[in-house]
Amino acid sequence: MAAVHFRDIVKDFGRTRVLHGISLDIADGEFVVLVGPSGCGKSTLLRMLAGLEDITGGSIAIDERVVNDVDSKDRDIAMVFQSYALYPHMTVRENMGFSLKLRKEKQALIDQRVSAAAKILNLEPFLERQPRQLSGGQRQRVAMGRAIVRDPKVFLFDEPLSNLDAKLRVAMRSEIKALHQRLKTTTVYVTHDQVEAMTMADRIAVMHDGRIEQLGEPLELYDRPANLFVAQFIGSPAMNVFEGVFRNNAVEALGARWPTTVKAREGQNVKYGIRPEHLEPATSGIAAEVVVVEPMGAETELLVKIGEMPLTIMTRGRSKAGPGERIFLAPQPSHAHLFDAASGLRI
């Protein structure tokens, strides 16, 4: 295991700069998720750590050793790709042990490590099968097994669940988290799925346009987003955000007064943010019209509008409201977020 340090990392593709001086410290044994929309630079940063992309500026250190000019094979890392990248003509056993075979390890050690990894990942019944005889989830477990047998200092995951169906993704999330808790190996995981990030990470780095917008524990990002981008990216359904003016300890917006415990300057233009679960239907309050009702069993998601502004509400249980009906909303003041309208920064 090892700590990982990024220092002022810059990456240019021709005249286009895609990473703008990123610094990040990952502790020994920590599970850090890089999350953000497509094109934010998260996979590029991971590939630079893996030695698959050159570094334009800055330094990367693994276990206190700067690896800028170290070949990928000598960095003592193991990477799990989105596409599995298995050899189709090899069995599961041969795929998992191939990297050790290339290192000319003794066959007894290879067999021992493959057996141990297969047991951890429940792959023992499939060791003599070829990849085409496996499901998508099984192939991804083989790719993870191939990484485990190398006993690396750092695991790298590049959107490993993107090709799986929804139910399998949930199961594999739990498997990867359990694997980390068992092996305690430093792990850097890239995804665009903020639910994956929230459920798996010790800490999350939210990236946008080649920069880290905020770094912190999942619930810290959820409860105290540093800016509008993080507020609207983290959380599903997304936070409701609209513009208003702070007056007399409330925000005047959409023809109503929205309560908040946050203090801003009198007359300041702000963005008011409230998560769907903190905007409750009530017998009186702020009037809205129901547009769509989405029953989910234990919860109901309502799309409503106030004037032309759409808002999402998430209620516990089942809703009796139907499309076109008028309801009232009661925002929870202690859960309201205020952001400066000009800068987007949290107030």
C-alpha positions as CSV (number, residue, x, y, z in Angstrom):
1,M,0.0,0.0,0.0
2,A,1.1,3.6,-0.5
3,A,0.1,7.2,-0.4
4,V,-0.4,9.1,-3.6
5,H,0.5,12.8,-4.1
6,F,-0.4,15.0,-7.1
7,R,1.4,18.4,-7.1
8,D,0.3,21.2,-9.5
9,I,-0.6,18.7,-12.3
10,V,-1.0,20.3,-15.7
11,K,-1.9,18.5,-18.9
12,D,-2.0,20.0,-22.4
13,F,-3.3,18.3,-25.6
14,G,-1.7,20.5,-28.2
15,R,-2.7,24.1,-27.4
16,T,-5.7,22.9,-25.3
17,R,-5.1,22.8,-21.5
18,V,-7.3,20.1,-19.9
19,L,-5.9,20.0,-16.4
20,H,-5.1,23.3,-14.6
21,G,-2.7,22.8,-11.7
22,I,-4.4,20.0,-9.7
23,S,-3.0,19.1,-6.3
24,L,-4.4,16.2,-4.3
25,D,-3.1,14.0,-1.5
26,I,-4.5,10.5,-1.1
27,A,-3.7,8.7,2.1
28,D,-2.4,5.2,2.5
29,G,-5.3,2.8,2.2
30,E,-7.9,5.5,1.3
31,F,-10.6,5.0,-1.3
32,V,-10.9,8.3,-3.3
33,V,-13.4,8.8,-6.1
34,L,-12.8,11.3,-8.9
35,V,-16.3,12.3,-10.1
36,G,-17.5,14.8,-12.7
37,P,-19.2,15.2,-16.1
38,S,-17.7,13.9,-19.3
39,G,-14.7,15.9,-20.4
40,C,-13.8,17.2,-16.9
41,G,-10.3,15.6,-16.9
42,K,-10.9,12.8,-14.4
43,S,-9.8,9.9,-16.6
44,T,-6.9,11.9,-17.9
45,L,-5.7,12.4,-14.3
46,L,-6.1,8.7,-13.6
47,R,-4.2,7.7,-16.8
48,M,-1.4,10.1,-15.8
49,L,-1.1,8.3,-12.5
50,A,-1.1,5.0,-14.3
51,G,1.7,6.1,-16.7
52,L,-0.5,6.0,-19.8
53,E,-0.4,9.7,-20.4
54,D,2.6,12.1,-20.2
55,I,2.6,14.8,-17.6
56,T,2.9,18.4,-19.0
57,G,3.7,20.0,-15.7
58,G,3.8,19.1,-11.9
59,S,4.7,15.8,-10.3
60,I,3.0,12.6,-9.2
61,A,4.5,10.6,-6.3
62,I,3.6,7.0,-5.2
63,D,4.9,6.0,-1.8
64,E,7.1,9.1,-1.7
65,R,8.7,8.2,-5.1
66,V,8.2,10.7,-7.9
67,V,7.0,8.6,-10.9
68,N,6.9,11.2,-13.7
69,D,9.5,9.4,-15.7
70,V,8.8,5.8,-14.4
71,D,7.3,3.3,-16.9
72,S,3.8,2.2,-16.2
73,K,4.9,-1.4,-15.6
74,D,7.3,-0.2,-12.9
75,R,4.9,1.9,-10.9
76,D,3.4,-1.0,-8.9
77,I,-0.2,-0.1,-9.8
78,A,-3.0,-2.3,-11.2
79,M,-5.8,-0.8,-13.3
80,V,-9.3,-2.1,-14.0
81,F,-10.8,-0.7,-17.2
82,Q,-14.3,-0.1,-18.3
83,S,-13.9,-2.6,-21.2
84,Y,-12.6,-5.5,-19.0
85,A,-9.6,-5.9,-21.5
86,L,-9.5,-9.7,-21.1
87,Y,-7.6,-12.0,-23.5
88,P,-10.4,-13.9,-25.3
89,H,-8.3,-17.0,-26.0
90,M,-7.2,-17.5,-22.4
91,T,-9.2,-19.1,-19.5
92,V,-10.1,-17.1,-16.4
93,R,-7.2,-18.7,-14.6
94,E,-4.8,-17.7,-17.4
95,N,-6.1,-14.2,-17.6
96,M,-5.8,-13.6,-13.9
97,G,-2.2,-15.0,-13.7
98,F,-0.9,-13.6,-16.9
99,S,0.8,-10.5,-15.4
100,L,2.7,-12.7,-12.9
101,K,3.7,-15.0,-15.7
102,L,5.2,-12.0,-17.6
103,R,7.2,-11.2,-14.5
104,K,8.5,-14.8,-14.6
105,E,7.1,-15.6,-11.1
106,K,7.2,-19.2,-10.0
107,Q,4.1,-21.2,-11.0
108,A,3.4,-22.1,-7.4
109,L,3.1,-18.4,-6.4
110,I,0.9,-17.7,-9.5
111,D,-1.4,-20.6,-8.6
112,Q,-1.6,-19.5,-4.9
113,R,-2.5,-15.9,-5.8
114,V,-5.0,-16.8,-8.5
115,S,-6.7,-19.2,-6.1
116,A,-6.8,-16.6,-3.3
117,A,-8.3,-13.9,-5.6
118,A,-10.8,-16.4,-7.1
119,K,-12.0,-17.2,-3.6
120,I,-12.4,-13.5,-2.7
121,L,-14.4,-12.8,-5.9
122,N,-16.4,-16.1,-6.0
123,L,-14.8,-17.0,-9.3
124,E,-13.7,-20.5,-8.3
125,P,-16.3,-22.3,-10.5
126,F,-15.3,-20.3,-13.6
127,L,-11.5,-20.7,-13.6
128,E,-11.4,-23.0,-16.6
129,R,-13.9,-20.9,-18.7
130,Q,-13.1,-18.4,-21.3
131,P,-14.4,-14.8,-21.2
132,R,-17.1,-15.4,-23.9
133,Q,-18.7,-17.9,-21.5
134,L,-19.1,-15.4,-18.7
135,S,-21.7,-12.6,-18.0
136,G,-20.7,-9.0,-17.9
137,G,-20.5,-9.0,-14.1
138,Q,-18.3,-12.1,-14.1
139,R,-15.9,-10.6,-16.6
140,Q,-15.6,-7.5,-14.5
141,R,-14.7,-9.7,-11.5
142,V,-12.1,-11.4,-13.6
143,A,-10.6,-8.0,-14.4
144,M,-10.6,-7.2,-10.7
145,G,-9.0,-10.5,-9.9
146,R,-6.2,-9.9,-12.4
147,A,-5.5,-6.7,-10.5
148,I,-5.6,-8.3,-7.1
149,V,-3.1,-11.1,-7.9
150,R,-0.5,-8.4,-8.7
151,D,-0.7,-7.2,-5.0
152,P,-0.1,-3.6,-6.1
153,K,0.5,-0.5,-4.0
154,V,-2.5,1.2,-5.7
155,F,-5.7,0.1,-7.4
156,L,-7.0,2.3,-10.3
157,F,-10.6,1.9,-11.5
158,D,-11.6,3.7,-14.7
159,E,-15.5,3.7,-14.9
160,P,-15.5,-0.1,-14.4
161,L,-19.3,-0.4,-14.0
162,S,-20.4,1.6,-17.1
163,N,-21.1,-1.5,-19.2
164,L,-23.3,-3.2,-16.6
165,D,-27.1,-3.1,-16.2
166,A,-28.6,-1.2,-13.3
167,K,-29.1,-4.1,-10.9
168,L,-25.6,-5.5,-11.5
169,R,-24.1,-2.1,-11.0
170,V,-25.5,-1.9,-7.5
171,A,-24.2,-5.4,-6.7
172,M,-20.8,-4.7,-8.1
173,R,-20.6,-1.4,-6.1
174,S,-21.0,-3.4,-2.9
175,E,-18.4,-6.0,-4.1
176,I,-15.8,-3.4,-4.8
177,K,-16.4,-1.6,-1.5
178,A,-16.2,-4.9,0.4
179,L,-13.0,-5.8,-1.5
180,H,-11.4,-2.5,-0.4
181,Q,-12.4,-3.0,3.2
182,R,-10.8,-6.4,3.1
183,L,-7.6,-5.6,1.3
184,K,-7.1,-2.0,2.5
185,T,-5.2,-1.1,-0.7
186,T,-5.1,2.6,-1.7
187,T,-7.7,3.0,-4.4
188,V,-8.4,5.7,-7.0
189,Y,-11.8,5.3,-8.7
190,V,-13.1,7.4,-11.6
191,T,-16.8,7.7,-12.4
192,H,-19.3,10.2,-13.8
193,D,-22.1,8.6,-11.6
194,Q,-22.4,10.6,-8.4
195,V,-24.4,7.8,-6.8
196,E,-21.4,5.5,-7.2
197,A,-19.2,8.2,-5.7
198,M,-21.5,8.8,-2.7
199,T,-21.9,5.2,-1.8
200,M,-18.3,4.0,-2.3
201,A,-15.8,6.8,-1.4
202,D,-14.0,7.7,1.7
203,R,-13.5,11.1,0.0
204,I,-14.8,12.5,-3.2
205,A,-13.0,15.0,-5.5
206,V,-15.6,16.7,-7.7
207,M,-14.0,17.8,-10.9
208,H,-15.1,20.4,-13.5
209,D,-13.3,21.8,-16.5
210,G,-9.9,20.4,-15.4
211,R,-10.1,21.6,-11.8
212,I,-11.1,20.1,-8.4
213,E,-14.2,22.1,-7.3
214,Q,-14.4,20.5,-3.9
215,L,-12.7,17.6,-2.0
216,G,-14.4,16.0,1.0
217,E,-16.3,13.2,2.5
218,P,-19.6,12.2,0.7
219,L,-22.0,13.7,3.3
220,E,-19.8,16.8,3.7
221,L,-20.3,17.5,0.0
222,Y,-24.0,16.8,0.2
223,D,-24.6,18.9,3.3
224,R,-22.2,21.8,2.6
225,P,-21.5,22.1,-1.2
226,A,-18.8,24.8,-1.8
227,N,-20.5,26.2,-4.9
228,L,-23.4,25.9,-7.3
229,F,-21.7,23.3,-9.5
230,V,-21.1,20.9,-6.6
231,A,-24.6,21.5,-5.2
232,Q,-26.3,20.6,-8.4
233,F,-24.0,17.7,-9.3
234,I,-24.1,15.9,-6.0
235,G,-27.4,14.5,-5.0
236,S,-30.1,12.6,-6.9
237,P,-32.6,14.0,-7.8
238,A,-30.6,17.3,-8.2
239,M,-31.0,20.2,-5.9
240,N,-33.6,22.8,-6.8
241,V,-31.9,26.2,-7.5
242,F,-33.4,29.6,-8.5
243,E,-32.5,33.2,-8.2
244,G,-33.9,35.7,-5.7
245,V,-33.1,38.6,-3.4
246,F,-32.3,38.3,0.4
247,R,-34.6,40.6,2.4
248,N,-35.7,40.5,6.1
249,N,-34.0,37.1,6.8
250,A,-35.7,35.3,3.8
251,V,-35.3,35.1,0.0
252,E,-37.9,36.8,-2.2
253,A,-38.2,34.6,-5.3
254,L,-41.0,33.2,-7.6
255,G,-43.5,35.5,-6.0
256,A,-43.0,34.1,-2.5
257,R,-40.8,34.4,0.6
258,W,-38.5,31.4,1.0
259,P,-37.3,30.7,4.6
260,T,-33.6,30.2,5.4
261,T,-31.4,30.2,8.5
262,V,-28.4,31.5,6.4
263,K,-27.6,35.2,6.6
264,A,-26.7,37.2,3.5
265,R,-26.4,41.0,2.9
266,E,-29.7,42.8,2.8
267,G,-30.7,43.2,-0.8
268,Q,-28.1,40.8,-2.0
269,N,-28.9,38.8,-5.2
270,V,-28.6,35.1,-4.3
271,K,-29.3,31.7,-5.6
272,Y,-31.6,29.7,-3.3
273,G,-31.0,26.0,-3.2
274,I,-33.3,23.3,-1.6
275,R,-33.0,19.6,-2.1
276,P,-36.2,17.7,-3.2
277,E,-36.5,15.8,0.2
278,H,-36.4,19.1,2.1
279,L,-39.3,20.7,0.1
280,E,-42.4,19.1,1.6
281,P,-46.1,19.2,0.6
282,A,-48.2,21.0,3.2
283,T,-51.7,22.3,3.9
284,S,-50.5,25.9,3.5
285,G,-47.4,27.7,2.3
286,I,-46.0,28.4,-1.2
287,A,-48.4,27.5,-4.0
288,A,-47.3,25.2,-6.8
289,E,-49.0,23.2,-9.6
290,V,-48.3,19.5,-10.0
291,V,-47.0,18.6,-13.5
292,V,-45.8,14.9,-13.2
293,V,-46.2,12.3,-10.4
294,E,-43.7,9.4,-10.3
295,P,-44.6,6.8,-7.7
296,M,-41.7,4.6,-6.6
297,G,-43.3,2.6,-3.8
298,A,-41.7,3.8,-0.6
299,E,-41.2,7.3,-2.1
300,T,-43.0,9.5,-4.6
301,E,-41.2,12.1,-6.8
302,L,-43.3,15.1,-7.9
303,L,-42.4,17.6,-10.6
304,V,-44.2,20.8,-9.9
305,K,-43.9,24.4,-11.3
306,I,-44.3,27.8,-9.8
307,G,-45.0,30.1,-12.7
308,E,-42.6,28.7,-15.3
309,M,-40.0,27.4,-12.8
310,P,-39.9,23.6,-12.5
311,L,-39.1,22.1,-9.1
312,T,-38.7,18.5,-7.9
313,I,-40.1,17.2,-4.6
314,M,-39.3,13.8,-3.1
315,T,-41.9,12.7,-0.5
316,R,-42.0,9.6,1.7
317,G,-44.9,7.2,1.1
318,R,-47.5,7.8,-1.6
319,S,-49.0,11.0,-2.9
320,K,-52.7,11.7,-3.5
321,A,-51.9,14.7,-5.8
322,G,-52.4,14.4,-9.5
323,P,-51.2,16.4,-12.6
324,G,-52.8,19.8,-12.8
325,E,-53.7,20.0,-9.1
326,R,-52.6,22.9,-6.8
327,I,-50.5,22.0,-3.8
328,F,-48.6,24.0,-1.1
329,L,-44.9,23.6,-0.4
330,A,-43.1,24.0,3.0
331,P,-39.3,24.4,2.6
332,Q,-37.2,23.4,5.6
333,P,-35.3,26.5,6.5
334,S,-32.4,24.7,8.2
335,H,-31.7,22.8,5.0
336,A,-31.8,25.8,2.6
337,H,-28.6,26.7,0.8
338,L,-27.7,30.2,-0.3
339,F,-25.1,31.0,-3.0
340,D,-23.9,34.3,-4.3
341,A,-25.6,34.9,-7.6
342,A,-22.5,36.4,-9.3
343,S,-19.8,34.0,-8.2
344,G,-21.8,30.9,-7.5
345,L,-19.9,30.5,-4.2
346,R,-21.7,29.3,-1.0
347,I,-22.7,32.0,1.4
